[in-house]
């Protein structure tokens, strides 16, 4: 019970473990949690083995892993994820060398041409780790390993770190109802890692670019209704690929963002003149006045008529539409 409460405290607090000494005892918490791990008891699960652990290494001669000798059977590949809690180690691949210290993690596929180890000048390497053999997860992360560096920063407050700790704890305590729930959690972990790596690589450029492209196309075609597939075509993508990428970059669905732009345009027309609601709906691409009223009331918690009376002609109210749709997308 104490272990569970301690992990919950870290998840709900600040996760300062990677930037201050105040939370460095998460290492001992995870070590105690891992003692509940009874080994991989799911040999009959359809998606293969799952292993995990939390440990401290201090002897360089006893900690060195060669990716071509560890799990070297290409018919049974696996994924290794390892996050540093204290001290540091080294990961090498393709002639490059990365230091893996506090606030950093590594991921790799085995077998593959890499090594990671405790160097002689490091006093220790304390970390927790997860390994999976799910065929789809392995292949998806193999693609990621070709797109992103094997070592990346792992902010103590990130959603991915929270999910890592949650998966670690639930696995140690055997708190999955069945293989289906465990596999769902594994998929969630995989998607969270992919999102985390993407956001590290594209912190703002993609978001701004996708929002501007959608805004420009919407304003150029404001008076007519169009689907997400048209926005996707402008970027040379399928509808599903575009929608996934847009949400990942912006936190919004494309349809929600387009609706927010149309509502902003309708709001400006309401406060800037006496144009009938039917004409406003037509100019801003809504199917009719009823459709506009429904979405307007949902976004602004009042009818278009009330909004017009409240703010009057020529009065401009700051839009909060994007904030609303971000919370409700």
TORTORVO-308481 format. One record per residue: residue in one letter; x, y, z of N, C-alpha, C, CB in turn. Coordinates in steps of 0.05 Angstrom, whole numbers, padded with zeros to 5 digits, always signed. Glycine has a CB too. Example, Ala and Ser with C-alpha at 12.3 -4.5 7.8 and 13.67 -1.06 7.14 Angstrom:
A+00264-00114+00156+00246-00090+00156+00264-00066+00156+00226-00089+00181/S+00257-00045+00142+00273-00021+00143+00258+00001+00157+00282-00012+00114/
// end
This chain:
X+00017-00024+00000+00000+00000+00000+00017+00025+00000-00019+00000+00024/X+00039+00025+00016+00057+00048+00018+00070+00054-00009+00078+00044+00039/X+00077+00032-00024+00090+00036-00050+00070+00049-00069+00099+00009-00061/X+00045+00039-00069+00025+00050-00087+00020+00079-00081-00001+00034-00085/X+00018+00086-00055+00013+00114-00048+00037+00132-00056+00009+00116-00018/X+00061+00121-00054+00084+00137-00061+00085+00143-00091+00110+00122-00053/X+00079+00123-00107+00078+00127-00136+00056+00147-00143+00075+00101-00151/X+00033+00144-00130+00011+00162-00136+00018+00190-00129-00015+00154-00121/X+00033+00194-00106+00042+00220-00098+00060+00232-00120+00057+00219-00072/X+00078+00217-00131+00096+00227-00151+00080+00235-00176+00117+00207-00158/X+00061+00218-00184+00046+00224-00208+00029+00250-00205+00027+00201-00216/X+00018+00253-00181+00001+00277-00176+00016+00302-00169-00019+00270-00155/X+00041+00298-00161+00057+00322-00153+00073+00332-00177+00076+00315-00130/X+00098+00336-00173+00113+00350-00194+00133+00333-00209+00128+00373-00181/X+00137+00309-00200+00158+00292-00213+00185+00305-00214+00149+00283-00241/X+00192+00319-00193+00217+00334-00194+00242+00316-00193+00218+00353-00172/X+00238+00290-00194+00260+00271-00190+00283+00275-00209+00250+00244-00193/X+00278+00286-00233+00299+00287-00253+00313+00314-00252+00288+00283-00281/X+00303+00333-00236+00316+00359-00236+00324+00368-00208+00298+00379-00248/X+00314+00355-00187+00322+00362-00160+00328+00337-00145+00300+00379-00146/X+00343+00340-00122+00348+00317-00105+00325+00310-00088+00373+00322-00089/X+00306+00328-00085+00284+00324-00067+00268+00298-00072+00265+00347-00067/X+00266+00291-00098+00250+00267-00105+00268+00244-00115+00230+00275-00127/X+00293+00245-00109+00311+00224-00119+00304+00197-00107+00340+00231-00113/X+00289+00196-00085+00282+00171-00073+00261+00156-00090+00271+00175-00045/X+00252+00167-00112+00235+00151-00130+00249+00125-00138+00227+00167-00155/X+00275+00126-00139+00290+00102-00145+00284+00080-00126+00320+00108-00145/X+00284+00086-00100+00278+00065-00080+00249+00057-00081+00285+00075-00052/X+00231+00076-00088+00203+00069-00091+00199+00049-00113+00186+00095-00095/X+00211+00054-00136+00208+00036-00159+00222+00010-00153+00220+00049-00184/X+00244+00010-00139+00257-00015-00132+00239-00032-00114+00284-00010-00118/X+00225-00019-00095+00206-00034-00078+00183-00044-00094+00196-00016-00055/X+00174-00028-00113+00151-00036-00130+00159-00060-00147+00142-00013-00148/X+00183-00060-00158+00192-00081-00175+00195-00108-00160+00218-00074-00189/X+00198-00106-00133+00200-00131-00118+00174-00147-00118+00208-00124-00089/X+00152-00133-00125+00126-00147-00127+00123-00162-00154+00103-00127-00124/X+00142-00156-00172+00141-00168-00199+00147-00198-00196+00161-00155-00218/X+00130-00215-00206+00133-00244-00203+00144-00256-00229+00106-00257-00196/X+00155-00240-00245+00165-00250-00271+00143-00250-00292+00177-00278-00268/X+00151-00256-00316+00132-00256-00338+00115-00282-00336+00146-00254-00365/X+00090-00278-00326+00072-00301-00322+00053-00304-00345+00057-00298-00296/X+00057-00287-00366+00038-00288-00388+00049-00302-00412+00030-00260-00396/X+00062-00325-00408+00074-00339-00431+00053-00347-00451+00088-00364-00421/X+00028-00349-00443+00007-00357-00462-00006-00333-00475-00014-00372-00448/X+00002-00309-00468-00010-00285-00480-00004-00284-00510+00000-00259-00466/X-00022-00275-00526-00018-00276-00555+00003-00256-00565-00044-00270-00568/X+00011-00237-00549+00030-00217-00559+00057-00219-00547+00019-00190-00555/X+00064-00242-00535+00092-00246-00527+00099-00236-00499+00110-00234-00546/X+00124-00236-00493+00134-00231-00466+00134-00201-00459+00162-00243-00463/X+00133-00196-00433+00137-00169-00422+00155-00172-00398+00109-00156-00415/X+00176-00157-00397+00194-00157-00374+00199-00128-00365+00221-00172-00381/X+00207-00125-00340+00213-00098-00329+00231-00101-00305+00187-00083-00322/X+00241-00078-00296+00258-00078-00273+00267-00050-00266+00281-00096-00276/X+00279-00048-00242+00292-00023-00233+00317-00031-00218+00272-00006-00214/X+00339-00020-00226+00365-00028-00215+00386-00007-00215+00375-00052-00230/X+00407-00012-00201+00431+00006-00200+00455-00010-00207+00434+00019-00171/X+00471+00000-00226+00495-00013-00235+00519+00005-00228+00495-00019-00265/X+00540-00008-00215+00564+00008-00207+00590-00004-00217+00565+00009-00177/X+00588-00028-00229+00613-00042-00239+00612-00042-00269+00615-00071-00227/X+00629-00026-00282+00630-00025-00311+00635-00053-00324+00651-00006-00321/X+00650-00070-00311+00656-00096-00323+00632-00114-00323+00679-00109-00308/X+00611-00107-00309+00587-00125-00307+00563-00113-00322+00581-00130-00278/X+00566-00090-00334+00543-00079-00348+00551-00068-00375+00530-00057-00331/X+00547-00085-00395+00552-00077-00422+00535-00096-00440+00582-00080-00430/X+00517-00083-00456+00499-00099-00473+00504-00093-00502+00469-00093-00466/X+00508-00115-00517+00513-00113-00546+00486-00121-00559+00536-00132-00555/X+00476-00103-00575+00450-00108-00587+00449-00130-00607+00440-00083-00601/X+00472-00139-00617+00472-00162-00636+00476-00189-00622+00495-00158-00656/X+00482-00187-00596+00486-00212-00581+00464-00216-00560+00513-00211-00566/X+00448-00195-00555+00426-00197-00536+00400-00201-00552+00425-00172-00518/X+00387-00224-00549+00363-00229-00565+00369-00229-00594+00342-00208-00558/X+00390-00242-00602+00401-00240-00629+00385-00255-00650+00428-00250-00630/X+00364-00269-00642+00348-00284-00662+00329-00264-00676+00332-00307-00648/X+00333-00259-00701+00315-00239-00715+00286-00248-00717+00326-00234-00743/X+00281-00274-00712+00254-00283-00713+00238-00275-00688+00253-00314-00716/X+00253-00267-00667+00240-00260-00642+00251-00233-00632+00244-00282-00620/X+00247-00212-00646+00257-00186-00638+00242-00174-00614+00256-00166-00661/X+00254-00154-00602+00241-00141-00579+00248-00112-00578+00249-00155-00553/X+00234-00098-00560+00238-00069-00555+00249-00066-00527+00212-00053-00559/X+00269-00049-00524+00279-00042-00498+00276-00012-00493+00310-00050-00495/X+00264-00005-00470+00262+00023-00462+00275+00025-00435+00232+00032-00461/X+00291+00046-00431+00306+00049-00405+00308+00078-00399+00334+00035-00407/X+00300+00086-00374+00300+00114-00366+00318+00117-00341+00271+00124-00359/X+00337+00136-00343+00356+00141-00321+00343+00156-00298+00380+00156-00332/X+00348+00146-00274+00339+00159-00249+00362+00174-00235+00326+00139-00231/X+00386+00162-00237+00409+00174-00223+00434+00164-00237+00409+00167-00193/X+00455+00180-00237+00480+00172-00250+00477+00174-00281+00488+00144-00242/X+00493+00159-00295+00491+00160-00324+00505+00136-00337+00503+00186-00335/X+00496+00131-00362+00509+00110-00378+00513+00120-00406+00491+00085-00378/X+00521+00103-00424+00528+00110-00452+00513+00091-00471+00558+00109-00456/X+00503+00103-00493+00491+00088-00514+00506+00095-00540+00460+00093-00517/X+00514+00074-00556+00528+00079-00581+00514+00065-00604+00558+00070-00578/X+00513+00078-00626+00501+00067-00651+00512+00082-00675+00470+00067-00650/X+00520+00067-00695+00528+00079-00720+00550+00099-00717+00505+00093-00733/X+00569+00095-00699+00592+00113-00695+00586+00137-00678+00601+00122-00722/X+00561+00139-00668+00554+00161-00651+00552+00152-00622+00527+00174-00659/X+00556+00171-00604+00556+00164-00575+00538+00184-00561+00585+00166-00564/X+00520+00173-00545+00502+00190-00529+00506+00184-00499+00472+00185-00537/X+00506+00205-00483+00505+00201-00454+00476+00200-00445+00521+00224-00439/X+00469+00181-00428+00442+00178-00419+00441+00184-00389+00431+00149-00425/X+00435+00209-00382+00435+00217-00354+00407+00222-00344+00451+00242-00351/X+00405+00233-00320+00379+00238-00308+00362+00257-00327+00382+00251-00281/X+00337+00250-00330+00320+00265-00348+00323+00256-00377+00327+00294-00347/X+00335+00233-00381+00338+00222-00408+00331+00192-00408+00367+00226-00419/X+00324+00182-00432+00317+00154-00435+00327+00144-00462+00286+00150-00432/X+00328+00118-00465+00336+00106-00491+00315+00086-00499+00364+00093-00489/X+00313+00081-00525+00298+00059-00535+00312+00047-00558+00269+00067-00542/X+00309+00021-00562+00323+00007-00584+00309-00020-00590+00353+00002-00577/X+00316-00030-00612+00306-00056-00621+00328-00077-00618+00295-00055-00650/X+00322-00101-00608+00341-00123-00608+00330-00146-00625+00348-00132-00579/X+00346-00157-00642+00374-00150-00647+00377-00125-00665+00389-00173-00659/X+00397-00109-00660+00405-00087-00678+00433-00079-00670+00385-00063-00677/X+00446-00064-00687+00475-00058-00683+00477-00034-00664+00489-00052-00710/X+00480-00039-00638+00484-00018-00618+00496-00031-00593+00457-00004-00612/X+00506-00014-00576+00515-00023-00549+00507-00001-00529+00546-00028-00549/X+00502-00009-00505+00499+00010-00483+00512-00002-00458+00469+00018-00479/X+00523+00016-00442+00540+00005-00420+00545+00027-00399+00567-00004-00432/X+00556+00018-00377+00565+00036-00355+00594+00042-00360+00560+00024-00327/X+00601+00067-00366+00630+00073-00372+00646+00074-00345+00632+00099-00387/X+00672+00072-00348+00689+00071-00324+00689+00097-00308+00717+00064-00333/X+00682+00119-00321+00682+00144-00306+00655+00152-00295+00692+00166-00324/X+00636+00134-00297+00609+00139-00284+00608+00125-00258+00586+00130-00303/X+00600+00139-00237+00599+00126-00210+00577+00105-00208+00595+00147-00189/X+00555+00109-00223+00533+00090-00223+00514+00097-00246+00518+00091-00196/X+00497+00077-00252+00475+00082-00270+00450+00068-00258+00481+00070-00299/X+00432+00085-00249+00407+00075-00237+00384+00081-00256+00401+00087-00209/X+00367+00062-00261+00347+00065-00282+00324+00045-00278+00359+00061-00310/X+00302+00050-00291+00281+00030-00294+00278+00024-00323+00254+00039-00281/X+00269-00001-00329+00268-00010-00357+00243-00027-00362+00294-00025-00364/X+00236-00027-00388+00214-00044-00397+00222-00057-00423+00188-00027-00401/X+00215-00082-00427+00219-00095-00453+00194-00108-00462+00243-00115-00451/X+00189-00108-00489+00165-00120-00500+00173-00136-00525+00144-00098-00507/X+00156-00155-00532+00160-00171-00556+00136-00171-00574+00168-00200-00548/X+00117-00154-00569+00093-00152-00585+00101-00145-00614+00073-00131-00574/X+00094-00162-00633+00104-00159-00660+00097-00132-00672+00093-00181-00678/X+00072-00123-00669+00065-00097-00680+00080-00074-00667+00035-00092-00678/X+00082-00075-00640+00096-00054-00626+00126-00053-00634+00095-00059-00595/X+00138-00077-00637+00166-00078-00646+00169-00065-00673+00176-00107-00646/X+00152-00072-00692+00155-00062-00719+00150-00032-00720+00137-00076-00738/X+00130-00023-00705+00124+00006-00705+00147+00021-00692+00098+00011-00689/X+00159+00011-00671+00181+00025-00658+00207+00022-00675+00186+00015-00630/X+00208+00001-00691+00231-00001-00709+00231+00022-00729+00230-00028-00724/X+00207+00029-00738+00204+00052-00756+00212+00078-00742+00175+00054-00767/X+00203+00081-00717+00210+00104-00701+00241+00106-00697+00196+00104-00674/X+00254+00083-00693+00283+00083-00688+00298+00093-00713+00292+00056-00681/X+00286+00093-00736+00298+00103-00760+00292+00133-00764+00289+00087-00784/X+00273+00143-00750+00264+00171-00752+00276+00189-00731+00234+00172-00752/X+00280+00178-00707+00288+00194-00684+00313+00183-00671+00266+00195-00663/X+00328+00199-00656+00352+00189-00642+00344+00169-00621+00368+00213-00629/X+00362+00151-00614+00355+00130-00594+00354+00141-00565+00375+00108-00596/X+00366+00163-00560+00367+00175-00534+00351+00202-00535+00396+00180-00524/X+00334+00206-00516+00317+00230-00517+00311+00240-00489+00290+00225-00532/X+00304+00266-00487+00298+00277-00461+00270+00268-00452+00299+00308-00462/X+00268+00264-00426+00242+00254-00415+00236+00272-00391+00244+00224-00406/X+00220+00293-00397+00213+00312-00376+00198+00299-00353+00197+00335-00388/X+00205+00307-00329+00193+00295-00306+00163+00298-00304+00205+00305-00281/X+00152+00319-00318+00123+00324-00317+00109+00315-00342+00119+00354-00312/X+00123+00301-00360+00110+00294-00385+00089+00272-00382+00132+00284-00404/X+00070+00273-00400+00049+00252-00400+00061+00225-00405+00028+00258-00421/X+00082+00223-00420+00095+00197-00426+00107+00186-00401+00116+00200-00448/X+00121+00202-00385+00132+00192-00360+00110+00181-00341+00148+00214-00346/X+00088+00196-00340+00066+00187-00323+00056+00159-00332+00043+00207-00324/X+00054+00156-00359+00045+00130-00369+00065+00108-00365+00039+00133-00399/X+00091+00114-00366+00111+00095-00360+00109+00084-00332+00139+00107-00365/X+00106+00103-00313+00104+00094-00285+00078+00079-00280+00105+00119-00267/X+00057+00087-00293+00031+00073-00290+00033+00044-00300+00009+00088-00304/X+00045+00041-00324+00048+00014-00335+00066-00003-00318+00059+00015-00364/X+00088+00009-00308+00107-00005-00290+00092-00015-00265+00130+00013-00283/X+00078+00003-00253+00064-00004-00228+00043-00026-00232+00051+00021-00216/X+00026-00022-00253+00005-00042-00258+00016-00069-00265-00014-00032-00280/X+00038-00070-00279+00050-00095-00286+00062-00109-00261+00073-00091-00307/X+00075-00094-00244+00087-00105-00220+00065-00116-00202+00103-00084-00205/X+00043-00102-00200+00022-00110-00182+00001-00129-00194+00008-00086-00171/X+00005-00135-00220-00014-00153-00233-00042-00142-00235-00014-00179-00219/X-00044-00116-00241-00070-00103-00241-00081-00099-00269-00068-00076-00227/X-00078-00120-00285-00092-00120-00311-00113-00142-00310-00072-00125-00335/X-00137-00135-00318-00159-00154-00316-00154-00179-00334-00186-00141-00325/X-00142-00174-00357-00137-00196-00376-00117-00187-00396-00163-00206-00389/X-00110-00204-00415-00090-00197-00436-00100-00174-00453-00085-00222-00453/X-00126-00172-00457-00136-00150-00473-00130-00123-00461-00166-00153-00478/X-00135-00121-00435-00129-00095-00421-00100-00089-00421-00140-00096-00393/X-00084-00110-00417-00054-00106-00417-00045-00097-00445-00040-00132-00409/X-00056-00109-00466-00048-00101-00493-00057-00073-00499-00059-00121-00513/X-00080-00065-00489-00090-00038-00493-00071-00018-00480-00118-00035-00482/X-00062-00025-00455-00043-00007-00441-00017-00005-00456-00038-00018-00413/X-00008-00028-00468+00017-00028-00483+00015-00010-00508+00024-00056-00492/X-00008-00011-00522-00013+00006-00545-00013+00035-00536-00039-00001-00559/X-00025+00041-00514-00026+00069-00504+00002+00079-00498-00043+00071-00478/X+00019+00061-00487+00047+00068-00481+00062+00074-00507+00061+00045-00466/X+00058+00057-00527+00071+00060-00553+00063+00087-00566+00064+00037-00572/X+00037+00093-00567+00028+00118-00579+00039+00142-00564-00002+00119-00580/X+00040+00140-00537+00050+00162-00521+00080+00167-00527+00046+00156-00491/X+00095+00145-00531+00123+00148-00538+00126+00162-00565+00137+00121-00538/X+00110+00153-00584+00111+00164-00611+00104+00194-00610+00092+00150-00630/X+00084+00201-00595+00076+00229-00593+00099+00245-00579+00050+00232-00577/X+00110+00234-00558+00132+00247-00544+00156+00253-00562+00140+00230-00520/X+00164+00233-00577+00187+00237-00595+00180+00258-00617+00194+00210-00608/X+00156+00257-00627+00148+00276-00648+00149+00304-00637+00120+00269-00658/X+00138+00308-00613+00137+00335-00602+00164+00346-00595+00119+00335-00577/X+00183+00328-00587+00210+00337-00583+00223+00346-00609+00227+00314-00570/X+00217+00332-00630+00229+00339-00656+00215+00363-00669+00227+00315-00675/X+00190+00367-00664+00175+00389-00676+00159+00405-00655+00156+00378-00698/X+00173+00419-00638+00159+00432-00615+00139+00453-00623+00180+00445-00598/X+00143+00467-00645+00124+00489-00652+00119+00492-00681+00134+00514-00641/X+00139+00485-00698+00137+00490-00726+00113+00476-00739+00163+00481-00740/X+00110+00451-00733+00088+00436-00745+00061+00447-00737+00090+00407-00738/X+00058+00454-00711+00033+00464-00701+00026+00490-00716+00034+00470-00671/X+00044+00509-00717+00039+00534-00730+00033+00530-00760+00063+00553-00727/X+00048+00513-00773+00044+00509-00801+00017+00496-00807+00066+00491-00812/X+00009+00477-00792-00017+00464-00797-00040+00482-00791-00019+00438-00781/X-00038+00497-00770-00059+00516-00763-00062+00537-00785-00054+00529-00736/X-00040+00548-00794-00041+00569-00814-00052+00558-00841-00013+00580-00819/X-00044+00534-00848-00054+00522-00873-00084+00519-00872-00040+00496-00879/X-00094+00508-00849-00123+00504-00846-00138+00530-00844-00128+00487-00821/X-00126+00550-00831-00139+00576-00829-00141+00590-00856-00124+00595-00809/X-00119+00589-00871-00119+00602-00897-00140+00589-00916-00091+00601-00909/X-00140+00563-00917-00158+00549-00935-00187+00554-00927-00152+00519-00936/X-00192+00554-00901-00220+00558-00891-00229+00587-00898-00221+00554-00861/X-00212+00606-00894-00221+00634-00899-00224+00639-00929-00200+00654-00888/X-00209+00625-00946-00212+00627-00975-00237+00613-00985-00188+00616-00989/X-00248+00595-00969-00272+00580-00977-00293+00581-00956-00264+00550-00983/X-00295+00604-00943-00312+00607-00919-00341+00602-00925-00308+00634-00907/X-00350+00610-00948-00379+00609-00953-00389+00582-00961-00386+00629-00975/X-00372+00563-00964-00381+00536-00972-00371+00516-00952-00372+00529-01000/X-00387+00495-00949-00379+00473-00931-00360+00454-00945-00404+00458-00921/X-00340+00445-00931-00322+00425-00942-00312+00406-00920-00297+00439-00956/X-00303+00383-00928-00295+00363-00908-00265+00364-00903-00303+00336-00918/X-00257+00348-00883-00228+00346-00876-00212+00335-00899-00225+00329-00851/X-00224+00319-00916-00209+00308-00938-00198+00329-00957-00226+00288-00954/X-00212+00352-00959-00201+00374-00975-00176+00386-00963-00222+00396-00980/X-00177+00390-00937-00153+00400-00923-00130+00380-00926-00159+00405-00893/X-00136+00355-00924-00116+00334-00926-00103+00334-00954-00127+00307-00920/X-00120+00338-00975-00111+00338-01002-00091+00361-01007-00134+00341-01022/X-00096+00384-00993-00077+00406-00996-00049+00400-00987-00088+00430-00981/X-00047+00380-00969-00022+00372-00957-00012+00345-00969-00024+00369-00927/X-00028+00335-00989-00020+00310-01001-00022+00286-00983+00008+00312-01011/X-00042+00286-00965-00045+00264-00946-00073+00252-00948-00040+00274-00917/X-00076+00228-00937-00102+00217-00934-00117+00231-00911-00101+00186-00930/X-00143+00227-00911-00159+00240-00890-00150+00230-00862-00188+00235-00894/X-00146+00204-00859-00139+00193-00833-00111+00202-00824-00141+00163-00833/X-00093+00202-00843-00065+00210-00836-00065+00240-00828-00046+00205-00860/X-00078+00256-00844-00079+00284-00838-00092+00290-00811-00094+00300-00860/X-00115+00277-00805-00129+00281-00780-00111+00273-00756-00155+00265-00779/X-00098+00251-00759-00080+00241-00737-00057+00261-00733-00069+00213-00743/X-00045+00270-00754-00022+00288-00752-00031+00315-00742-00009+00291-00780/X-00054+00325-00750-00064+00351-00742-00069+00351-00711-00090+00359-00757/X-00083+00330-00702-00089+00329-00674-00064+00326-00657-00108+00305-00668/X-00045+00310-00667-00020+00306-00652-00005+00332-00650-00004+00285-00666/X-00005+00348-00671+00010+00373-00671-00003+00395-00656+00016+00381-00700/X-00030+00396-00657-00044+00420-00647-00062+00414-00623-00062+00431-00668/X-00068+00389-00618-00086+00382-00596-00115+00385-00604-00080+00399-00573/X-00121+00392-00629-00148+00396-00639-00154+00377-00661-00152+00425-00648/X-00179+00371-00666-00186+00357-00690-00189+00378-00712-00213+00341-00687/X-00183+00371-00738-00186+00390-00759-00214+00402-00761-00179+00377-00786/X-00235+00385-00758-00262+00394-00760-00269+00414-00738-00282+00370-00758/X-00259+00409-00714-00264+00428-00692-00251+00455-00697-00254+00416-00665/X-00226+00454-00708-00213+00479-00713-00227+00495-00735-00184+00474-00722/X-00236+00482-00756-00250+00495-00778-00276+00507-00767-00256+00476-00801/X-00290+00493-00750-00315+00503-00738-00309+00528-00721-00328+00482-00721/X-00286+00528-00707-00279+00551-00691-00274+00576-00708-00255+00545-00674/X-00262+00572-00732-00258+00594-00750-00284+00605-00761-00239+00585-00773/X-00302+00587-00768-00328+00595-00778-00344+00610-00757-00344+00571-00788/X-00343+00601-00732-00357+00614-00711-00345+00642-00705-00356+00597-00685/X-00319+00644-00706-00306+00670-00703-00315+00690-00724-00275+00668-00704/X-00317+00680-00749-00326+00697-00771-00355+00705-00767-00323+00683-00798/X-00372+00686-00758-00400+00693-00752-00403+00713-00730-00416+00667-00745/X-00386+00710-00709-00387+00728-00687-00380+00756-00695-00367+00719-00665/X-00360+00759-00713-00352+00786-00722-00375+00798-00738-00327+00784-00739/X-00389+00782-00755-00411+00793-00770-00434+00801-00752-00421+00772-00791/X-00438+00786-00730-00460+00793-00711-00454+00820-00698-00463+00771-00691/X-00429+00824-00690-00423+00849-00675-00417+00872-00694-00400+00844-00657/X-00416+00867-00720-00408+00889-00738-00430+00899-00756-00386+00880-00754/X-00455+00890-00753-00476+00899-00770-00502+00886-00764-00469+00894-00799/X-00522+00889-00781-00549+00878-00777-00556+00857-00797-00569+00901-00778/X-00536+00844-00808-00541+00823-00828-00558+00801-00815-00514+00811-00838/X-00580+00792-00829-00597+00771-00818-00581+00745-00813-00620+00765-00838/X-00590+00731-00793-00576+00706-00785-00574+00686-00807-00590+00694-00761/X-00595+00685-00824-00594+00667-00847-00571+00673-00866-00621+00668-00862/X-00567+00699-00871-00545+00707-00888-00518+00703-00876-00549+00737-00896/X-00516+00707-00849-00491+00702-00835-00484+00672-00837-00493+00711-00806/X-00504+00655-00833-00499+00626-00836-00489+00619-00864-00524+00610-00829/X-00501+00631-00884-00493+00626-00911-00465+00636-00917-00513+00639-00931/X-00458+00659-00907-00431+00670-00913-00409+00656-00898-00431+00699-00905/X-00416+00642-00876-00395+00629-00860-00395+00599-00863-00399+00636-00831/X-00411+00588-00882-00409+00560-00889-00425+00541-00872-00381+00552-00887/X-00444+00551-00856-00462+00534-00841-00485+00526-00859-00471+00547-00815/X-00497+00502-00854-00518+00493-00871-00543+00510-00870-00525+00464-00864/X-00549+00521-00847-00571+00539-00844-00569+00554-00817-00598+00524-00846/X-00588+00571-00812-00588+00587-00787-00589+00569-00762-00610+00608-00787/X-00605+00548-00764-00608+00530-00741-00581+00516-00734-00629+00509-00747/X-00567+00508-00755-00541+00496-00751-00522+00516-00737-00529+00486-00777/X-00521+00540-00747-00505+00561-00735-00512+00566-00706-00507+00587-00751/X-00538+00568-00700-00548+00573-00673-00539+00551-00654-00578+00576-00673/X-00541+00526-00663-00534+00504-00646-00505+00504-00638-00540+00478-00660/X-00487+00508-00657-00458+00508-00652-00450+00534-00637-00442+00506-00677/X-00463+00556-00643-00456+00582-00630-00463+00580-00600-00472+00605-00643/X-00487+00569-00594-00495+00567-00566-00477+00548-00551-00524+00557-00565/X-00468+00527-00564-00450+00508-00551-00423+00521-00545-00446+00483-00569/X-00413+00538-00563-00387+00550-00559-00388+00574-00539-00376+00559-00585/X-00409+00591-00542-00409+00616-00527-00430+00617-00505-00414+00639-00546/X-00446+00595-00502-00466+00593-00481-00487+00615-00482-00452+00594-00454/X-00493+00623-00506-00515+00642-00511-00522+00640-00540-00507+00671-00503/X-00546+00650-00547-00555+00649-00575-00542+00672-00590-00586+00651-00577/X-00541+00670-00617-00530+00692-00633-00544+00718-00628-00531+00685-00663/X-00571+00717-00625-00586+00741-00620-00579+00754-00594-00616+00735-00620/X-00576+00738-00573-00568+00749-00547-00540+00761-00549-00568+00727-00525/X-00522+00747-00563-00495+00757-00566-00495+00784-00580-00478+00737-00582/X-00511+00787-00601-00512+00812-00616-00523+00835-00598-00530+00809-00641/X-00544+00829-00583-00555+00850-00565-00536+00857-00543-00582+00840-00553/X-00521+00838-00533-00504+00843-00510-00479+00859-00518-00495+00817-00498/X-00469+00854-00542-00444+00868-00549-00449+00891-00568-00425+00849-00562/X-00472+00892-00581-00479+00915-00598-00463+00918-00623-00476+00940-00582/X-00471+00937-00639-00457+00943-00664-00429+00954-00659-00473+00962-00681/X-00410+00943-00674-00383+00954-00673-00367+00946-00649-00384+00984-00675/X-00379+00931-00631-00364+00923-00607-00351+00896-00612-00383+00921-00582/X-00325+00894-00608-00310+00870-00614-00304+00855-00588-00285+00876-00630/X-00313+00830-00585-00307+00814-00562-00285+00795-00569-00332+00799-00552/X-00266+00792-00550-00244+00773-00555-00254+00745-00558-00223+00775-00532/X-00244+00731-00578-00254+00703-00583-00240+00684-00564-00248+00695-00612/X-00255+00666-00554-00244+00644-00538-00250+00617-00551-00255+00645-00510/X-00255+00618-00577-00265+00594-00590-00244+00572-00590-00273+00600-00619/X-00219+00579-00597-00199+00558-00599-00195+00545-00572-00172+00570-00610/X-00195+00561-00551-00192+00549-00524-00215+00530-00518-00192+00572-00503/X-00240+00538-00526-00263+00521-00522-00260+00494-00537-00289+00535-00530/X-00252+00496-00562-00251+00471-00578-00227+00454-00569-00249+00478-00608/X-00206+00467-00559-00183+00451-00549-00192+00434-00526-00160+00470-00540/X-00210+00444-00510-00219+00429-00486-00240+00409-00494-00230+00448-00465/X-00253+00413-00517-00276+00396-00524-00272+00380-00550-00301+00412-00527/X-00247+00381-00561-00242+00367-00586-00242+00337-00582-00216+00376-00599/
// end
